């Protein structure tokens, strides 16, 4: 999954739907920095959480 996430892509956090859409800022190793609409910038460990890509926005 980590290889699929590129800067600029939109994602959702499956366990935190209230965070809204997030835009990937960076992807280094298994850590992705995402700027979410309602939660701000978060660093996500992809070995723990599987972000859901959002297409067509």
PDBQT receptor file of N, H, CA, C and O in Angstrom, charges set to zero:
ATOM      1  N   UNK A   1       0.822  -1.204   0.000  1.00  0.00    +0.000 N 
ATOM      2  CA  UNK A   1       0.000   0.000   0.000  1.00  0.00    +0.000 C 
ATOM      3  C   UNK A   1       0.861   1.260   0.000  1.00  0.00    +0.000 C 
ATOM      4  O   UNK A   1       0.525   2.242  -0.663  1.00  0.00    +0.000 OA
ATOM      5  N   UNK A   2       1.957   1.238   0.733  1.00  0.00    +0.000 N 
ATOM      6  H   UNK A   2       2.230   0.440   1.271  1.00  0.00    +0.000 HD
ATOM      7  CA  UNK A   2       2.783   2.440   0.846  1.00  0.00    +0.000 C 
ATOM      8  C   UNK A   2       3.263   2.929  -0.516  1.00  0.00    +0.000 C 
ATOM      9  O   UNK A   2       3.360   4.134  -0.746  1.00  0.00    +0.000 OA
ATOM     10  N   UNK A   3       3.560   2.002  -1.415  1.00  0.00    +0.000 N 
ATOM     11  H   UNK A   3       3.481   1.023  -1.228  1.00  0.00    +0.000 HD
ATOM     12  CA  UNK A   3       4.068   2.381  -2.736  1.00  0.00    +0.000 C 
ATOM     13  C   UNK A   3       3.006   3.088  -3.573  1.00  0.00    +0.000 C 
ATOM     14  O   UNK A   3       3.342   3.843  -4.485  1.00  0.00    +0.000 OA
ATOM     15  N   UNK A   4       1.732   2.851  -3.274  1.00  0.00    +0.000 N 
ATOM     16  H   UNK A   4       1.460   2.237  -2.533  1.00  0.00    +0.000 HD
ATOM     17  CA  UNK A   4       0.651   3.458  -4.051  1.00  0.00    +0.000 C 
ATOM     18  C   UNK A   4       0.366   4.906  -3.661  1.00  0.00    +0.000 C 
ATOM     19  O   UNK A   4      -0.165   5.670  -4.467  1.00  0.00    +0.000 OA
ATOM     20  N   UNK A   5       0.708   5.284  -2.448  1.00  0.00    +0.000 N 
ATOM     21  H   UNK A   5       1.139   4.664  -1.793  1.00  0.00    +0.000 HD
ATOM     22  CA  UNK A   5       0.370   6.616  -1.955  1.00  0.00    +0.000 C 
ATOM     23  C   UNK A   5       1.436   7.629  -2.365  1.00  0.00    +0.000 C 
ATOM     24  O   UNK A   5       2.594   7.538  -1.957  1.00  0.00    +0.000 OA
ATOM     25  N   UNK A   6       1.020   8.584  -3.171  1.00  0.00    +0.000 N 
ATOM     26  H   UNK A   6       0.079   8.657  -3.502  1.00  0.00    +0.000 HD
ATOM     27  CA  UNK A   6       1.924   9.624  -3.663  1.00  0.00    +0.000 C 
ATOM     28  C   UNK A   6       1.446  10.982  -3.173  1.00  0.00    +0.000 C 
ATOM     29  O   UNK A   6       0.252  11.170  -2.938  1.00  0.00    +0.000 OA
ATOM     30  N   UNK A   7       2.373  11.939  -3.014  1.00  0.00    +0.000 N 
ATOM     31  H   UNK A   7       3.342  11.786  -3.205  1.00  0.00    +0.000 HD
ATOM     32  CA  UNK A   7       1.965  13.290  -2.642  1.00  0.00    +0.000 C 
ATOM     33  C   UNK A   7       0.887  13.819  -3.573  1.00  0.00    +0.000 C 
ATOM     34  O   UNK A   7       0.973  13.680  -4.793  1.00  0.00    +0.000 OA
ATOM     35  N   UNK A   8      -0.134  14.430  -2.972  1.00  0.00    +0.000 N 
ATOM     36  H   UNK A   8      -0.203  14.543  -1.981  1.00  0.00    +0.000 HD
ATOM     37  CA  UNK A   8      -1.248  14.977  -3.728  1.00  0.00    +0.000 C 
ATOM     38  C   UNK A   8      -2.470  14.084  -3.728  1.00  0.00    +0.000 C 
ATOM     39  O   UNK A   8      -3.583  14.557  -3.960  1.00  0.00    +0.000 OA
ATOM     40  N   UNK A   9      -2.280  12.786  -3.470  1.00  0.00    +0.000 N 
ATOM     41  H   UNK A   9      -1.376  12.402  -3.282  1.00  0.00    +0.000 HD
ATOM     42  CA  UNK A   9      -3.420  11.861  -3.447  1.00  0.00    +0.000 C 
ATOM     43  C   UNK A   9      -4.327  12.165  -2.261  1.00  0.00    +0.000 C 
ATOM     44  O   UNK A   9      -3.873  12.634  -1.217  1.00  0.00    +0.000 OA
ATOM     45  N   UNK A  10      -5.617  11.890  -2.442  1.00  0.00    +0.000 N 
ATOM     46  H   UNK A  10      -5.986  11.510  -3.290  1.00  0.00    +0.000 HD
ATOM     47  CA  UNK A  10      -6.597  12.065  -1.380  1.00  0.00    +0.000 C 
ATOM     48  C   UNK A  10      -6.871  10.707  -0.731  1.00  0.00    +0.000 C 
ATOM     49  O   UNK A  10      -6.976   9.690  -1.416  1.00  0.00    +0.000 OA
ATOM     50  N   UNK A  11      -6.987  10.707   0.604  1.00  0.00    +0.000 N 
ATOM     51  H   UNK A  11      -6.903  11.534   1.161  1.00  0.00    +0.000 HD
ATOM     52  CA  UNK A  11      -7.209   9.472   1.357  1.00  0.00    +0.000 C 
ATOM     53  C   UNK A  11      -8.190   9.719   2.493  1.00  0.00    +0.000 C 
ATOM     54  O   UNK A  11      -8.490  10.859   2.845  1.00  0.00    +0.000 OA
ATOM     55  N   UNK A  12      -8.677   8.627   3.055  1.00  0.00    +0.000 N 
ATOM     56  H   UNK A  12      -8.432   7.701   2.769  1.00  0.00    +0.000 HD
ATOM     57  CA  UNK A  12      -9.484   8.662   4.276  1.00  0.00    +0.000 C 
ATOM     58  C   UNK A  12      -8.857   7.715   5.279  1.00  0.00    +0.000 C 
ATOM     59  O   UNK A  12      -8.273   6.698   4.907  1.00  0.00    +0.000 OA
ATOM     60  N   UNK A  13      -8.981   8.057   6.560  1.00  0.00    +0.000 N 
ATOM     61  H   UNK A  13      -9.456   8.883   6.862  1.00  0.00    +0.000 HD
ATOM     62  CA  UNK A  13      -8.531   7.182   7.649  1.00  0.00    +0.000 C 
ATOM     63  C   UNK A  13      -9.745   6.357   8.056  1.00  0.00    +0.000 C 
ATOM     64  O   UNK A  13     -10.732   6.922   8.527  1.00  0.00    +0.000 OA
ATOM     65  N   UNK A  14      -9.703   5.027   7.887  1.00  0.00    +0.000 N 
ATOM     66  H   UNK A  14      -8.901   4.567   7.505  1.00  0.00    +0.000 HD
ATOM     67  CA  UNK A  14     -10.890   4.203   8.136  1.00  0.00    +0.000 C 
ATOM     68  C   UNK A  14     -11.393   4.241   9.574  1.00  0.00    +0.000 C 
ATOM     69  O   UNK A  14     -12.589   4.061   9.807  1.00  0.00    +0.000 OA
ATOM     70  N   UNK A  15     -10.522   4.468  10.531  1.00  0.00    +0.000 N 
ATOM     71  H   UNK A  15      -9.551   4.614  10.342  1.00  0.00    +0.000 HD
ATOM     72  CA  UNK A  15     -10.927   4.490  11.941  1.00  0.00    +0.000 C 
ATOM     73  C   UNK A  15     -11.307   5.892  12.425  1.00  0.00    +0.000 C 
ATOM     74  O   UNK A  15     -11.796   6.050  13.543  1.00  0.00    +0.000 OA
ATOM     75  N   UNK A  16     -11.081   6.912  11.582  1.00  0.00    +0.000 N 
ATOM     76  H   UNK A  16     -10.683   6.783  10.674  1.00  0.00    +0.000 HD
ATOM     77  CA  UNK A  16     -11.350   8.299  11.965  1.00  0.00    +0.000 C 
ATOM     78  C   UNK A  16     -12.120   9.030  10.858  1.00  0.00    +0.000 C 
ATOM     79  O   UNK A  16     -11.598   9.983  10.279  1.00  0.00    +0.000 OA
ATOM     80  N   UNK A  17     -13.336   8.606  10.557  1.00  0.00    +0.000 N 
ATOM     81  H   UNK A  17     -13.760   7.831  11.027  1.00  0.00    +0.000 HD
ATOM     82  CA  UNK A  17     -14.074   9.258   9.461  1.00  0.00    +0.000 C 
ATOM     83  C   UNK A  17     -14.345  10.738   9.707  1.00  0.00    +0.000 C 
ATOM     84  O   UNK A  17     -14.522  11.499   8.756  1.00  0.00    +0.000 OA
ATOM     85  N   UNK A  18     -14.381  11.157  10.975  1.00  0.00    +0.000 N 
ATOM     86  H   UNK A  18     -14.237  10.539  11.748  1.00  0.00    +0.000 HD
ATOM     87  CA  UNK A  18     -14.630  12.561  11.297  1.00  0.00    +0.000 C 
ATOM     88  C   UNK A  18     -13.447  13.464  10.925  1.00  0.00    +0.000 C 
ATOM     89  O   UNK A  18     -13.588  14.687  10.929  1.00  0.00    +0.000 OA
ATOM     90  N   UNK A  19     -12.298  12.889  10.606  1.00  0.00    +0.000 N 
ATOM     91  H   UNK A  19     -12.183  11.896  10.602  1.00  0.00    +0.000 HD
ATOM     92  CA  UNK A  19     -11.152  13.681  10.163  1.00  0.00    +0.000 C 
ATOM     93  C   UNK A  19     -11.368  14.225   8.760  1.00  0.00    +0.000 C 
ATOM     94  O   UNK A  19     -10.692  15.175   8.363  1.00  0.00    +0.000 OA
ATOM     95  N   UNK A  20     -12.292  13.647   7.998  1.00  0.00    +0.000 N 
ATOM     96  H   UNK A  20     -12.841  12.876   8.320  1.00  0.00    +0.000 HD
ATOM     97  CA  UNK A  20     -12.561  14.088   6.635  1.00  0.00    +0.000 C 
ATOM     98  C   UNK A  20     -11.504  13.599   5.668  1.00  0.00    +0.000 C 
ATOM     99  O   UNK A  20     -10.722  12.700   5.974  1.00  0.00    +0.000 OA
ATOM    100  N   UNK A  21     -11.498  14.206   4.503  1.00  0.00    +0.000 N 
ATOM    101  H   UNK A  21     -12.134  14.937   4.255  1.00  0.00    +0.000 HD
ATOM    102  CA  UNK A  21     -10.510  13.849   3.483  1.00  0.00    +0.000 C 
ATOM    103  C   UNK A  21      -9.134  14.345   3.884  1.00  0.00    +0.000 C 
ATOM    104  O   UNK A  21      -8.989  15.376   4.542  1.00  0.00    +0.000 OA
ATOM    105  N   UNK A  22      -8.133  13.592   3.477  1.00  0.00    +0.000 N 
ATOM    106  H   UNK A  22      -8.250  12.755   2.943  1.00  0.00    +0.000 HD
ATOM    107  CA  UNK A  22      -6.761  13.995   3.726  1.00  0.00    +0.000 C 
ATOM    108  C   UNK A  22      -5.959  13.983   2.441  1.00  0.00    +0.000 C 
ATOM    109  O   UNK A  22      -6.192  13.153   1.562  1.00  0.00    +0.000 OA
ATOM    110  N   UNK A  23      -5.020  14.897   2.333  1.00  0.00    +0.000 N 
ATOM    111  H   UNK A  23      -4.830  15.571   3.047  1.00  0.00    +0.000 HD
ATOM    112  CA  UNK A  23      -4.138  14.940   1.173  1.00  0.00    +0.000 C 
ATOM    113  C   UNK A  23      -2.745  14.496   1.613  1.00  0.00    +0.000 C 
ATOM    114  O   UNK A  23      -2.178  15.036   2.563  1.00  0.00    +0.000 OA
ATOM    115  N   UNK A  24      -2.204  13.502   0.906  1.00  0.00    +0.000 N 
ATOM    116  H   UNK A  24      -2.665  13.063   0.134  1.00  0.00    +0.000 HD
ATOM    117  CA  UNK A  24      -0.868  12.995   1.210  1.00  0.00    +0.000 C 
ATOM    118  C   UNK A  24       0.150  14.092   0.930  1.00  0.00    +0.000 C 
ATOM    119  O   UNK A  24       0.164  14.682  -0.151  1.00  0.00    +0.000 OA
ATOM    120  N   UNK A  25       1.003  14.357   1.919  1.00  0.00    +0.000 N 
ATOM    121  H   UNK A  25       0.991  13.877   2.796  1.00  0.00    +0.000 HD
ATOM    122  CA  UNK A  25       2.048  15.367   1.782  1.00  0.00    +0.000 C 
ATOM    123  C   UNK A  25       3.392  14.716   1.449  1.00  0.00    +0.000 C 
ATOM    124  O   UNK A  25       4.150  15.223   0.621  1.00  0.00    +0.000 OA
ATOM    125  N   UNK A  26       3.679  13.577   2.110  1.00  0.00    +0.000 N 
ATOM    126  H   UNK A  26       3.064  13.165   2.782  1.00  0.00    +0.000 HD
ATOM    127  CA  UNK A  26       4.931  12.865   1.851  1.00  0.00    +0.000 C 
ATOM    128  C   UNK A  26       4.755  11.403   2.201  1.00  0.00    +0.000 C 
ATOM    129  O   UNK A  26       3.859  11.027   2.958  1.00  0.00    +0.000 OA
ATOM    130  N   UNK A  27       5.632  10.581   1.631  1.00  0.00    +0.000 N 
ATOM    131  H   UNK A  27       6.359  10.885   1.016  1.00  0.00    +0.000 HD
ATOM    132  CA  UNK A  27       5.601   9.138   1.857  1.00  0.00    +0.000 C 
ATOM    133  C   UNK A  27       7.040   8.667   1.939  1.00  0.00    +0.000 C 
ATOM    134  O   UNK A  27       7.736   8.582   0.928  1.00  0.00    +0.000 OA
ATOM    135  N   UNK A  28       7.484   8.359   3.160  1.00  0.00    +0.000 N 
ATOM    136  H   UNK A  28       6.918   8.428   3.982  1.00  0.00    +0.000 HD
ATOM    137  CA  UNK A  28       8.857   7.915   3.373  1.00  0.00    +0.000 C 
ATOM    138  C   UNK A  28       8.813   6.615   4.156  1.00  0.00    +0.000 C 
ATOM    139  O   UNK A  28       8.398   6.589   5.314  1.00  0.00    +0.000 OA
ATOM    140  N   UNK A  29       9.243   5.547   3.519  1.00  0.00    +0.000 N 
ATOM    141  H   UNK A  29       9.581   5.568   2.578  1.00  0.00    +0.000 HD
ATOM    142  CA  UNK A  29       9.198   4.234   4.159  1.00  0.00    +0.000 C 
ATOM    143  C   UNK A  29       7.757   3.840   4.420  1.00  0.00    +0.000 C 
ATOM    144  O   UNK A  29       6.928   3.845   3.510  1.00  0.00    +0.000 OA
ATOM    145  N   UNK A  30       7.462   3.500   5.662  1.00  0.00    +0.000 N 
ATOM    146  H   UNK A  30       8.136   3.496   6.401  1.00  0.00    +0.000 HD
ATOM    147  CA  UNK A  30       6.095   3.132   6.047  1.00  0.00    +0.000 C 
ATOM    148  C   UNK A  30       5.361   4.281   6.724  1.00  0.00    +0.000 C 
ATOM    149  O   UNK A  30       4.302   4.074   7.316  1.00  0.00    +0.000 OA
ATOM    150  N   UNK A  31       5.911   5.486   6.643  1.00  0.00    +0.000 N 
ATOM    151  H   UNK A  31       6.772   5.654   6.161  1.00  0.00    +0.000 HD
ATOM    152  CA  UNK A  31       5.281   6.647   7.277  1.00  0.00    +0.000 C 
ATOM    153  C   UNK A  31       4.806   7.636   6.222  1.00  0.00    +0.000 C 
ATOM    154  O   UNK A  31       5.560   8.047   5.339  1.00  0.00    +0.000 OA
ATOM    155  N   UNK A  32       3.540   8.003   6.338  1.00  0.00    +0.000 N 
ATOM    156  H   UNK A  32       2.927   7.669   7.055  1.00  0.00    +0.000 HD
ATOM    157  CA  UNK A  32       2.928   8.932   5.395  1.00  0.00    +0.000 C 
ATOM    158  C   UNK A  32       2.428  10.140   6.180  1.00  0.00    +0.000 C 
ATOM    159  O   UNK A  32       1.734   9.987   7.185  1.00  0.00    +0.000 OA
ATOM    160  N   UNK A  33       2.777  11.328   5.724  1.00  0.00    +0.000 N 
ATOM    161  H   UNK A  33       3.340  11.452   4.908  1.00  0.00    +0.000 HD
ATOM    162  CA  UNK A  33       2.254  12.548   6.327  1.00  0.00    +0.000 C 
ATOM    163  C   UNK A  33       1.039  12.973   5.512  1.00  0.00    +0.000 C 
ATOM    164  O   UNK A  33       1.110  13.126   4.293  1.00  0.00    +0.000 OA
ATOM    165  N   UNK A  34      -0.087  13.162   6.221  1.00  0.00    +0.000 N 
ATOM    166  H   UNK A  34      -0.144  13.038   7.212  1.00  0.00    +0.000 HD
ATOM    167  CA  UNK A  34      -1.348  13.500   5.576  1.00  0.00    +0.000 C 
ATOM    168  C   UNK A  34      -1.926  14.740   6.242  1.00  0.00    +0.000 C 
ATOM    169  O   UNK A  34      -1.921  14.848   7.468  1.00  0.00    +0.000 OA
ATOM    170  N   UNK A  35      -2.421  15.674   5.443  1.00  0.00    +0.000 N 
ATOM    171  H   UNK A  35      -2.425  15.587   4.447  1.00  0.00    +0.000 HD
ATOM    172  CA  UNK A  35      -3.092  16.863   5.962  1.00  0.00    +0.000 C 
ATOM    173  C   UNK A  35      -4.601  16.641   5.828  1.00  0.00    +0.000 C 
ATOM    174  O   UNK A  35      -5.149  16.698   4.726  1.00  0.00    +0.000 OA
ATOM    175  N   UNK A  36      -5.272  16.385   6.967  1.00  0.00    +0.000 N 
ATOM    176  H   UNK A  36      -4.828  16.339   7.862  1.00  0.00    +0.000 HD
ATOM    177  CA  UNK A  36      -6.704  16.110   6.974  1.00  0.00    +0.000 C 
ATOM    178  C   UNK A  36      -7.508  17.394   7.155  1.00  0.00    +0.000 C 
ATOM    179  O   UNK A  36      -7.065  18.331   7.819  1.00  0.00    +0.000 OA
ATOM    180  N   UNK A  37      -8.705  17.422   6.548  1.00  0.00    +0.000 N 
ATOM    181  H   UNK A  37      -9.065  16.661   6.008  1.00  0.00    +0.000 HD
ATOM    182  CA  UNK A  37      -9.594  18.590   6.601  1.00  0.00    +0.000 C 
ATOM    183  C   UNK A  37      -9.883  19.053   8.024  1.00  0.00    +0.000 C 
ATOM    184  O   UNK A  37      -9.810  20.245   8.323  1.00  0.00    +0.000 OA
ATOM    185  N   UNK A  38     -10.213  18.107   8.897  1.00  0.00    +0.000 N 
ATOM    186  H   UNK A  38     -10.273  17.139   8.654  1.00  0.00    +0.000 HD
ATOM    187  CA  UNK A  38     -10.686  18.461  10.237  1.00  0.00    +0.000 C 
ATOM    188  C   UNK A  38      -9.749  18.011  11.353  1.00  0.00    +0.000 C 
ATOM    189  O   UNK A  38     -10.095  18.120  12.529  1.00  0.00    +0.000 OA
ATOM    190  N   UNK A  39      -8.571  17.507  11.000  1.00  0.00    +0.000 N 
ATOM    191  H   UNK A  39      -8.290  17.419  10.044  1.00  0.00    +0.000 HD
ATOM    192  CA  UNK A  39      -7.636  17.045  12.029  1.00  0.00    +0.000 C 
ATOM    193  C   UNK A  39      -6.223  17.573  11.824  1.00  0.00    +0.000 C 
ATOM    194  O   UNK A  39      -5.333  17.320  12.637  1.00  0.00    +0.000 OA
ATOM    195  N   UNK A  40      -6.021  18.310  10.731  1.00  0.00    +0.000 N 
ATOM    196  H   UNK A  40      -6.743  18.516  10.071  1.00  0.00    +0.000 HD
ATOM    197  CA  UNK A  40      -4.695  18.867  10.474  1.00  0.00    +0.000 C 
ATOM    198  C   UNK A  40      -3.707  17.819   9.996  1.00  0.00    +0.000 C 
ATOM    199  O   UNK A  40      -4.092  16.767   9.485  1.00  0.00    +0.000 OA
ATOM    200  N   UNK A  41      -2.432  18.123  10.168  1.00  0.00    +0.000 N 
ATOM    201  H   UNK A  41      -2.120  18.977  10.583  1.00  0.00    +0.000 HD
ATOM    202  CA  UNK A  41      -1.369  17.270   9.665  1.00  0.00    +0.000 C 
ATOM    203  C   UNK A  41      -1.110  16.131  10.641  1.00  0.00    +0.000 C 
ATOM    204  O   UNK A  41      -0.921  16.351  11.837  1.00  0.00    +0.000 OA
ATOM    205  N   UNK A  42      -1.104  14.910  10.114  1.00  0.00    +0.000 N 
ATOM    206  H   UNK A  42      -1.258  14.731   9.142  1.00  0.00    +0.000 HD
ATOM    207  CA  UNK A  42      -0.871  13.706  10.917  1.00  0.00    +0.000 C 
ATOM    208  C   UNK A  42       0.130  12.816  10.204  1.00  0.00    +0.000 C 
ATOM    209  O   UNK A  42       0.137  12.730   8.976  1.00  0.00    +0.000 OA
ATOM    210  N   UNK A  43       0.982  12.149  10.992  1.00  0.00    +0.000 N 
ATOM    211  H   UNK A  43       0.976  12.220  11.990  1.00  0.00    +0.000 HD
ATOM    212  CA  UNK A  43       1.895  11.156  10.447  1.00  0.00    +0.000 C 
ATOM    213  C   UNK A  43       1.289   9.788  10.739  1.00  0.00    +0.000 C 
ATOM    214  O   UNK A  43       1.014   9.451  11.891  1.00  0.00    +0.000 OA
ATOM    215  N   UNK A  44       1.087   9.007   9.685  1.00  0.00    +0.000 N 
ATOM    216  H   UNK A  44       1.311   9.281   8.749  1.00  0.00    +0.000 HD
ATOM    217  CA  UNK A  44       0.427   7.712   9.782  1.00  0.00    +0.000 C 
ATOM    218  C   UNK A  44       1.447   6.609   9.521  1.00  0.00    +0.000 C 
ATOM    219  O   UNK A  44       2.174   6.647   8.528  1.00  0.00    +0.000 OA
ATOM    220  N   UNK A  45       1.496   5.627  10.419  1.00  0.00    +0.000 N 
ATOM    221  H   UNK A  45       0.905   5.596  11.225  1.00  0.00    +0.000 HD
ATOM    222  CA  UNK A  45       2.354   4.452  10.257  1.00  0.00    +0.000 C 
ATOM    223  C   UNK A  45       1.552   3.407   9.483  1.00  0.00    +0.000 C 
ATOM    224  O   UNK A  45       0.581   2.854  10.000  1.00  0.00    +0.000 OA
ATOM    225  N   UNK A  46       1.955   3.142   8.260  1.00  0.00    +0.000 N 
ATOM    226  H   UNK A  46       2.744   3.591   7.839  1.00  0.00    +0.000 HD
ATOM    227  CA  UNK A  46       1.193   2.243   7.399  1.00  0.00    +0.000 C 
ATOM    228  C   UNK A  46       1.297   0.776   7.799  1.00  0.00    +0.000 C 
ATOM    229  O   UNK A  46       0.590  -0.065   7.243  1.00  0.00    +0.000 OA
ATOM    230  N   UNK A  47       2.166   0.455   8.754  1.00  0.00    +0.000 N 
ATOM    231  H   UNK A  47       2.740   1.138   9.206  1.00  0.00    +0.000 HD
ATOM    232  CA  UNK A  47       2.168  -0.917   9.277  1.00  0.00    +0.000 C 
ATOM    233  C   UNK A  47       1.037  -1.108  10.281  1.00  0.00    +0.000 C 
ATOM    234  O   UNK A  47       0.700  -2.240  10.630  1.00  0.00    +0.000 OA
ATOM    235  N   UNK A  48       0.448  -0.002  10.748  1.00  0.00    +0.000 N 
ATOM    236  H   UNK A  48       0.721   0.917  10.464  1.00  0.00    +0.000 HD
ATOM    237  CA  UNK A  48      -0.636  -0.043  11.726  1.00  0.00    +0.000 C 
ATOM    238  C   UNK A  48      -2.000   0.314  11.137  1.00  0.00    +0.000 C 
ATOM    239  O   UNK A  48      -3.020  -0.250  11.534  1.00  0.00    +0.000 OA
ATOM    240  N   UNK A  49      -2.012   1.251  10.191  1.00  0.00    +0.000 N 
ATOM    241  H   UNK A  49      -1.183   1.709   9.868  1.00  0.00    +0.000 HD
ATOM    242  CA  UNK A  49      -3.260   1.758   9.604  1.00  0.00    +0.000 C 
ATOM    243  C   UNK A  49      -3.185   1.648   8.086  1.00  0.00    +0.000 C 
ATOM    244  O   UNK A  49      -2.160   1.974   7.487  1.00  0.00    +0.000 OA
ATOM    245  N   UNK A  50      -4.257   1.193   7.468  1.00  0.00    +0.000 N 
ATOM    246  H   UNK A  50      -5.090   0.928   7.954  1.00  0.00    +0.000 HD
ATOM    247  CA  UNK A  50      -4.336   1.116   6.018  1.00  0.00    +0.000 C 
ATOM    248  C   UNK A  50      -5.263   2.217   5.527  1.00  0.00    +0.000 C 
ATOM    249  O   UNK A  50      -6.485   2.086   5.583  1.00  0.00    +0.000 OA
ATOM    250  N   UNK A  51      -4.668   3.307   5.043  1.00  0.00    +0.000 N 
ATOM    251  H   UNK A  51      -3.675   3.414   4.998  1.00  0.00    +0.000 HD
ATOM    252  CA  UNK A  51      -5.438   4.426   4.530  1.00  0.00    +0.000 C 
ATOM    253  C   UNK A  51      -6.205   4.004   3.277  1.00  0.00    +0.000 C 
ATOM    254  O   UNK A  51      -5.742   3.172   2.496  1.00  0.00    +0.000 OA
ATOM    255  N   UNK A  52      -7.376   4.590   3.104  1.00  0.00    +0.000 N 
ATOM    256  H   UNK A  52      -7.752   5.266   3.738  1.00  0.00    +0.000 HD
ATOM    257  CA  UNK A  52      -8.219   4.284   1.949  1.00  0.00    +0.000 C 
ATOM    258  C   UNK A  52      -8.076   5.380   0.907  1.00  0.00    +0.000 C 
ATOM    259  O   UNK A  52      -8.468   6.519   1.164  1.00  0.00    +0.000 OA
ATOM    260  N   UNK A  53      -7.522   5.070  -0.271  1.00  0.00    +0.000 N 
ATOM    261  H   UNK A  53      -7.204   4.145  -0.480  1.00  0.00    +0.000 HD
ATOM    262  CA  UNK A  53      -7.437   6.071  -1.335  1.00  0.00    +0.000 C 
ATOM    263  C   UNK A  53      -8.821   6.504  -1.787  1.00  0.00    +0.000 C 
ATOM    264  O   UNK A  53      -9.752   5.699  -1.819  1.00  0.00    +0.000 OA
ATOM    265  N   UNK A  54      -8.955   7.783  -2.139  1.00  0.00    +0.000 N 
ATOM    266  H   UNK A  54      -8.199   8.437  -2.113  1.00  0.00    +0.000 HD
ATOM    267  CA  UNK A  54     -10.219   8.328  -2.638  1.00  0.00    +0.000 C 
ATOM    268  C   UNK A  54      -9.957   8.839  -4.043  1.00  0.00    +0.000 C 
ATOM    269  O   UNK A  54      -9.099   9.696  -4.253  1.00  0.00    +0.000 OA
ATOM    270  N   UNK A  55     -10.703   8.305  -5.004  1.00  0.00    +0.000 N 
ATOM    271  H   UNK A  55     -11.400   7.608  -4.834  1.00  0.00    +0.000 HD
ATOM    272  CA  UNK A  55     -10.513   8.690  -6.401  1.00  0.00    +0.000 C 
ATOM    273  C   UNK A  55     -11.725   9.471  -6.895  1.00  0.00    +0.000 C 
ATOM    274  O   UNK A  55     -12.819   9.348  -6.346  1.00  0.00    +0.000 OA
ATOM    275  N   UNK A  56     -11.523  10.266  -7.924  1.00  0.00    +0.000 N 
ATOM    276  H   UNK A  56     -10.634  10.367  -8.370  1.00  0.00    +0.000 HD
ATOM    277  CA  UNK A  56     -12.614  10.980  -8.546  1.00  0.00    +0.000 C 
ATOM    278  C   UNK A  56     -13.030  12.262  -7.859  1.00  0.00    +0.000 C 
ATOM    279  O   UNK A  56     -14.175  12.696  -7.983  1.00  0.00    +0.000 OA
ATOM    280  N   UNK A  57     -12.108  12.868  -7.136  1.00  0.00    +0.000 N 
ATOM    281  H   UNK A  57     -11.178  12.515  -7.035  1.00  0.00    +0.000 HD
ATOM    282  CA  UNK A  57     -12.450  14.134  -6.464  1.00  0.00    +0.000 C 
ATOM    283  C   UNK A  57     -11.734  15.262  -7.176  1.00  0.00    +0.000 C 
ATOM    284  O   UNK A  57     -11.870  16.422  -6.788  1.00  0.00    +0.000 OA
TER     285      UNK A  57
